[in-house]
């Protein structure tokens, strides 16, 4: 499994979710894994990249074909439950940004 999402030629959209976990964050890892699997089933999903440091700071970038796909993901009922639990139990702080990717390039050795 690659750590990098395989995205199509631009343009497409990126949802950038930066969060700081509270301690303890019991059940968070399982929910994050479930949301990743659920997102893959959504129309317009293109991929995901995610990292979390030992200090609890994490950044997840999910890629989507269009804004409608992002709206459908936000409205998905199980995802809404996870969002509510995150606000209630897991996150100290988070920020979400939606960006249109106009250009993209890569390097690989």
HELIX and SHEET records of a PDB file:
HELIX    1   1 UNK A   28  UNK A   40  1                                  13    
HELIX    2   2 UNK A   67  UNK A   75  1                                   9    
HELIX    3   3 UNK A   77  UNK A   85  1                                   9    
HELIX    4   4 UNK A   86  UNK A   90  3                                   5    
SHEET    1   A 4 UNK A  45  UNK A  52  0                                        
SHEET    2   A 4 UNK A  57  UNK A  64 -1                                        
SHEET    3   A 4 UNK A  12  UNK A  21 -1                                        
SHEET    4   A 4 UNK A  91  UNK A 101 -1                                        
END                                                                             
